[in-house]
Amino acid sequence: MSFHFGTEETILFDFWKTETAVGIAVACFITVLLAFLMETLRFFRDYRKAQTQLHQPPISPEDRLKRSPQLDLIDPLLQLFQLTIAYFLMLIFMTFNAYLCFFTVVGEVVCHLLYRTLYPNLNSSSAGHC
């Protein structure tokens, strides 16, 4: 496998095929959107964690059992979606199409910088993790 600049690609699924420059441009745009969605999920999880820690005292193990299980299911579901999108982005990168690889990285970096610039005081517990 080596990096290439072709326009004919099968991306993730058999139905997502590109054959023209327009097709690869649309695929690059979708890849950037996926990267933004993944970073948005990561940010939202960090934001929820910060808000929970800010407004609630530490919870004892006994009190944790009394809490609503719905509250404890939200973060794992967000983690599931974030991880799934991260693996999709990894597989898109593994097509070794230079355009798709470039826009995968650009989408991740730009969105990460956007959230870090807009919310500099939010500590990211999941930064650098998928």
Salt bridges, closest charged atoms under 4 A:
GLU9 OE2 - HIS4 NE2 2.36
GLU39 OE2 - ARG42 NH1 2.60
GLU39 OE1 - HIS112 ND1 3.28
ASP46 OD2 - ARG116 NH2 3.86
ASP72 OD1 - ARG67 NH2 2.69
ASP75 OD1 - ARG45 NE 2.99
